[in-house]
Amino acid sequence: DSTIRSNLSVGLPIDIALLRAAAANPVCPHAVAAATIGGDVAVSLRRDAQDQGLPVLASLATVWQVAQGSGAGLAAAAHRLGTAALAQQRMRRELASQMAGPRATARVLAVLPAVGLILGSGLGGSPLAWLVGTPIGLVVLVVGVALDVAGLLWIRVMVTRVEKRL
Protein backbone atom coordinates (compact mmCIF):
# COMPACT_ATOMS: atom_id res chain seq x y z
CA ASP A 1 0.00 0.00 0.00
CA SER A 2 2.64 2.54 1.01
CA THR A 3 4.87 1.67 -1.98
CA ILE A 4 2.16 2.17 -4.55
CA ARG A 5 0.90 5.28 -2.75
CA SER A 6 4.37 6.87 -2.70
CA ASN A 7 4.90 6.00 -6.36
CA LEU A 8 1.56 7.55 -7.28
CA SER A 9 2.21 10.59 -5.09
CA VAL A 10 5.36 11.46 -7.04
CA GLY A 11 3.39 11.40 -10.25
CA LEU A 12 4.19 8.02 -11.77
CA PRO A 13 1.55 6.55 -14.09
CA ILE A 14 -0.60 3.98 -12.33
CA ASP A 15 0.68 1.06 -14.44
CA ILE A 16 4.31 1.81 -13.54
CA ALA A 17 3.40 2.38 -9.89
CA LEU A 18 1.78 -1.07 -9.80
CA LEU A 19 4.81 -2.71 -11.40
CA ARG A 20 7.19 -1.10 -8.91
CA ALA A 21 4.99 -1.96 -5.92
CA ALA A 22 4.49 -5.56 -7.05
CA ALA A 23 8.19 -6.15 -7.63
CA ALA A 24 8.69 -6.67 -3.89
CA ASN A 25 5.52 -8.69 -3.26
CA PRO A 26 3.62 -10.04 -6.29
CA VAL A 27 0.15 -10.51 -4.76
CA CYS A 28 -1.61 -9.85 -8.05
CA PRO A 29 0.32 -11.66 -10.81
CA HIS A 30 -2.38 -11.28 -13.48
CA ALA A 31 -2.59 -7.53 -12.91
CA VAL A 32 1.19 -7.22 -13.07
CA ALA A 33 1.22 -9.18 -16.33
CA ALA A 34 -1.54 -6.98 -17.73
CA ALA A 35 0.32 -3.82 -16.72
CA THR A 36 3.50 -5.14 -18.31
CA ILE A 37 1.90 -5.76 -21.70
CA GLY A 38 -0.52 -2.82 -21.57
CA GLY A 39 -3.61 -4.98 -20.96
CA ASP A 40 -6.71 -4.30 -18.89
CA VAL A 41 -5.40 -4.13 -15.33
CA ALA A 42 -8.85 -3.72 -13.76
CA VAL A 43 -10.10 -7.00 -15.26
CA SER A 44 -6.89 -8.71 -14.17
CA LEU A 45 -7.22 -7.34 -10.63
CA ARG A 46 -10.70 -8.84 -10.44
CA ARG A 47 -9.30 -12.19 -11.58
CA ASP A 48 -6.53 -11.96 -8.97
CA ALA A 49 -9.15 -11.11 -6.35
CA GLN A 50 -11.03 -14.27 -7.20
CA ASP A 51 -7.90 -16.45 -7.39
CA GLN A 52 -6.35 -15.12 -4.19
CA GLY A 53 -9.61 -14.80 -2.24
CA LEU A 54 -8.91 -11.11 -1.59
CA PRO A 55 -12.02 -8.98 -2.13
CA VAL A 56 -9.94 -5.84 -1.58
CA LEU A 57 -8.36 -6.44 -4.99
CA ALA A 58 -11.82 -6.33 -6.61
CA SER A 59 -12.42 -3.00 -4.89
CA LEU A 60 -9.03 -1.80 -6.10
CA ALA A 61 -10.04 -2.83 -9.61
CA THR A 62 -13.08 -0.56 -9.41
CA VAL A 63 -10.98 2.33 -8.10
CA TRP A 64 -8.41 1.64 -10.83
CA GLN A 65 -11.09 1.69 -13.50
CA VAL A 66 -12.48 5.01 -12.26
CA ALA A 67 -8.99 6.52 -12.05
CA GLN A 68 -8.15 5.46 -15.61
CA GLY A 69 -11.47 6.53 -17.05
CA SER A 70 -11.77 9.90 -15.33
CA GLY A 71 -8.19 10.86 -14.63
CA ALA A 72 -8.96 11.01 -10.90
CA GLY A 73 -6.12 10.43 -8.50
CA LEU A 74 -5.62 6.87 -7.37
CA ALA A 75 -3.23 7.42 -4.46
CA ALA A 76 -5.72 8.73 -1.90
CA ALA A 77 -8.44 6.26 -2.90
CA ALA A 78 -6.03 3.31 -2.78
CA HIS A 79 -4.78 4.46 0.62
CA ARG A 80 -8.31 4.68 2.04
CA LEU A 81 -9.12 1.28 0.53
CA GLY A 82 -6.00 -0.23 2.13
CA THR A 83 -6.78 1.36 5.48
CA ALA A 84 -10.34 0.01 5.38
CA ALA A 85 -9.10 -3.46 4.42
CA LEU A 86 -6.64 -3.50 7.33
CA ALA A 87 -9.35 -2.38 9.75
CA GLN A 88 -11.64 -5.13 8.50
CA GLN A 89 -8.86 -7.71 8.87
CA ARG A 90 -8.23 -6.59 12.46
CA MET A 91 -11.94 -6.83 13.18
CA ARG A 92 -12.07 -10.38 11.78
CA ARG A 93 -9.13 -11.43 13.95
CA GLU A 94 -10.81 -9.91 17.00
CA LEU A 95 -14.06 -11.66 16.14
CA ALA A 96 -12.28 -14.99 15.69
CA SER A 97 -10.69 -14.65 19.11
CA GLN A 98 -14.04 -13.76 20.69
CA MET A 99 -15.77 -16.68 18.96
CA ALA A 100 -13.25 -19.10 20.48
CA GLY A 101 -15.20 -19.00 23.76
CA PRO A 102 -18.54 -20.15 22.31
CA ARG A 103 -16.79 -22.82 20.24
CA ALA A 104 -14.97 -24.17 23.29
CA THR A 105 -18.20 -24.10 25.29
CA ALA A 106 -19.93 -26.12 22.57
CA ARG A 107 -17.18 -28.74 22.65
CA VAL A 108 -17.35 -29.02 26.43
CA LEU A 109 -21.15 -29.35 26.38
CA ALA A 110 -20.92 -32.01 23.67
CA VAL A 111 -18.57 -34.11 25.81
CA LEU A 112 -20.50 -33.78 29.08
CA PRO A 113 -22.92 -36.66 28.40
CA ALA A 114 -19.96 -39.01 27.90
CA VAL A 115 -18.45 -37.72 31.16
CA GLY A 116 -21.78 -38.44 32.85
CA LEU A 117 -21.70 -42.02 31.57
CA ILE A 118 -18.15 -42.47 32.85
CA LEU A 119 -19.04 -41.01 36.25
CA GLY A 120 -22.15 -43.20 36.49
CA SER A 121 -20.09 -46.28 35.70
CA GLY A 122 -17.44 -45.22 38.19
CA LEU A 123 -20.05 -44.97 40.94
CA GLY A 124 -21.09 -48.57 40.38
CA GLY A 125 -24.06 -48.01 38.08
CA SER A 126 -24.44 -49.23 34.54
CA PRO A 127 -25.89 -46.28 32.62
CA LEU A 128 -24.75 -47.56 29.22
CA ALA A 129 -26.45 -50.93 29.78
CA TRP A 130 -29.65 -49.08 30.75
CA LEU A 131 -29.44 -46.77 27.69
CA VAL A 132 -29.02 -49.58 25.17
CA GLY A 133 -30.80 -52.34 27.08
CA THR A 134 -34.20 -50.83 27.84
CA PRO A 135 -36.79 -49.29 25.53
CA ILE A 136 -37.01 -46.07 27.54
CA GLY A 137 -33.20 -45.93 27.75
CA LEU A 138 -32.99 -46.17 23.96
CA VAL A 139 -35.46 -43.29 23.63
CA VAL A 140 -33.41 -41.23 26.08
CA LEU A 141 -30.21 -42.08 24.18
CA VAL A 142 -31.65 -41.12 20.79
CA VAL A 143 -33.19 -37.90 22.08
CA GLY A 144 -29.99 -37.01 23.95
CA VAL A 145 -27.77 -37.58 20.93
CA ALA A 146 -30.19 -35.63 18.72
CA LEU A 147 -30.23 -32.69 21.15
CA ASP A 148 -26.45 -32.78 21.47
CA VAL A 149 -25.99 -32.70 17.69
CA ALA A 150 -28.65 -30.00 17.34
CA GLY A 151 -26.87 -27.87 19.94
CA LEU A 152 -23.54 -28.21 18.18
CA LEU A 153 -25.09 -27.32 14.84
CA TRP A 154 -26.94 -24.37 16.37
CA ILE A 155 -23.75 -22.91 17.82
CA ARG A 156 -21.92 -23.49 14.53
CA VAL A 157 -24.65 -21.68 12.60
CA MET A 158 -24.65 -18.75 15.04
CA VAL A 159 -20.87 -18.34 14.88
CA THR A 160 -20.83 -18.70 11.09
CA ARG A 161 -23.54 -16.06 10.68
CA VAL A 162 -21.64 -13.62 12.85
CA GLU A 163 -18.42 -14.25 10.89
CA LYS A 164 -20.14 -13.83 7.51
CA ARG A 165 -21.43 -10.39 8.45
CA LEU A 166 -17.86 -9.12 8.41
C-alpha positions, 0 to 999 in steps of 0.5 A, a space after each residue: 500500500 505505502 509503496 504504490 501510494 508513494 509511487 503515485 504521489 510522485 506522479 508516476 503513471 498507475 501502471 508503472 506504480 503497480 509494477 514497482 509496488 508488485 516487484 517486492 511482493 507479487 500478490 496480483 500476478 495477473 494484474 502485473 502481467 496486464 500492466 507489463 503488456 498494456 492490458 486491462 489491469 482492472 479486469 486482471 485485478 478482479 481475476 486476482 481477487 477471485 484467485 487469491 480470495 482477496 475482495 480488496 483487490 476487486 475493490 481496487 479494480 473498481 478504483 483503478 477503472 475510475 482513475 483510468 477513465 476519469 483521470 482522478 487520483 488513485 493514491 488517496 483512494 487506494 490508501 483509504 481502501 487499504 486502510 479500510 481493508 486493514 481495519 476489516 482484517 483486524 476486526 475479523 481477527 478480534 471476532 475470531 478470538 471472541 468466537 473461540 469461547 462459544 466454540 470451546 463451550 460447545 465442545 465441552 457441552 458435547 462431551 458432558 454426556 460421555 463424562 456423565 456415563 463415565 461417572 455413572 459407571 465409576 459410581 457402580 451403576 451401569 448407565 450404558 447398559 440401561 441406555 441400550 438395554 431398555 426401551 425407555 433408555 434407547 429413547 433417552 439415548 436417541 433424544 440425547 444424541 439428537 439434542 447434542 448434535 442440534 446444539 452443536 449445529 446451532 452454535 456453529 450456525 450462530 458463529 458462522 452467521 456472525 463471521 459472515 457479516 464481516 
